[in-house]
Structure formats: structure tokens, C-alpha cells
Amino acid sequence: MPLLTIQTTQKLSSIQAGHIIRHASTAISEMLHKDETHVMVIIQQDKKILFGGSDHPCAFLELTTLDLDESQTADYSRKLCLLVNRQLAISPARIYIKYTSSKHHLWGPDNIELE
């Protein structure tokens, strides 16, 4: 179950937040070749973030999934930065991404270990 968390300084309407999480869910599903029924996206808006000594609009993303293909993180970063830039008008230079590859026995819905 991939989980993408997006924290941003941007203040979003309910419609905007819904729009970005739908686009992000589809993007994660396609990037990781996972069924979208297993993808979760969380957006946390209007965060107070200081990045590079500046409080200009920025975002922190965290992608957690099983068996992350580390050789693909540069491509994932490009795609995620493009998504956030298009949806939130945040420069890719103001986006930071953390990747986490979880072990199967530590990740799963409803106490079910994913295979």
C-alpha cells in the first residue's frame, strides 16, 4: 500500500485539495505499477515551513511503499515535482521528497500483511 503524504505551505480549498489527491493517487498508482485501490494520499495544507531560510511556498512529500525500487527515485522525483508544480504552482526547487521502503510485516491494512 503506497502512501504519499504532501505537506505544503499553500492554503487550499476543499475542491483544490480533492483535486490534487485524486491526481496524486493516479500518479502513484501508475508510477509504482500498483492497483489504485491500495494507494493512500494525505494532504496537509497551510503548514508553517521554512525551507532554505525562506517561507516562500514549498512542499515536503513523503512516499512510503513496499519494495521501493531505489534506482527509480530520480524519475519518481521528477514526476512528483511536476505534479506538485502543476497542482500547487510550487517550484520544483522548493519541493523536498523523502522515500521510505517498508518491510512487508510492518505495513498493511486492517492488520493484514501485504505480499
N, C-alpha and C positions, 0 to 999 in steps of 0.2 A: 504494500500500500504506500505509494509515494505521497509525501506530504510537502507541500510548498507553503511556506509562511512568508508573507510580504508585509514588512513594516515600512511605513512611509510617513514623511512629514506632511504630505498632502492631505487636505480635508476633502472628503468625498461625500457625494450624496448617496443615498441608498441605491439609486439606479446606477450610478457610476461604479460603486463597489460590486454590485451584482454583475455588471458588465465585465469588469476585469477578472473576477473569479471564474466566470464561465470561460473566458478566453484563456486564462491560465490553466484551467483544468484540461481543456482540449490540447493545449500546447504540451503539457506534461505527459499526457497520455500518448501523444504522437512521438515526442522525444524519446521516451523510455520504452515505447512499444508495450504499454500496459493498458489493459482494459480501463476505460474511464470510470467504470463503476467502483474501482478501487482507489481512485485519486481523491485526495482531500486538499483543499486550498483554504487558507486562512488569510484574511487581510486585516491588518491593524493600522488604522489611519490616525492622522493628526498627532503623530508621535513627536516628541521633542528629541531631535537627533542633531548632534554636532559632528560633522564629518569634514576632516581636513581643516579644522578651525573655522568652518563656515556653517551657518544654519540655513543656507540655500536649500531648495528642495532636493531630497535624496531618498534612497530606499535601501533597506537591508533585507535580503532574501535568504532563506534557509531551505534547502531541498534535502529531505531525508528519504531514503528509499533502501530497498534490499538490493544487495549485489550491484552497487553503483559501478558503472564502467568508467574508471578514473581516466582512461585515455580519451573520453568524450567530453570532459568538463569544459574545455575551451569552447567547443561547439555549443554545449548547453548554455554557457555564459553568454555567448553571442546571441542566441535565441531568446534567452530570458531578458537580457538588456534591451533587445529590440521590442519585446512585448511591453516591458515597463515604460520604455520611451514612448511608444505609440499610445499606450493607455493612460499614462500619467504625465507625459511630457517632461520626464526626468532624464537628464543627460546620462548616457552610459558611464561617463566619468564619475558620476555621483551615485552609482549603484555598487553595492558590495554584496557578494554571494558566498555563502558557506555551504559546503556539501558534506553530507554525512551518510555513510553506508552502514546500515544497521544489520545486525545478525538476525537470522530468521526467528530464533527463540525469544528475541527481545521486541518483536514487532508483530502486531496482528490485531484484527478487530474481534471484539467480544471474546477475548481470551483464547482465540484460535490462532495457532502458529501458522504463518503463511509458508507455503512451499516454494 
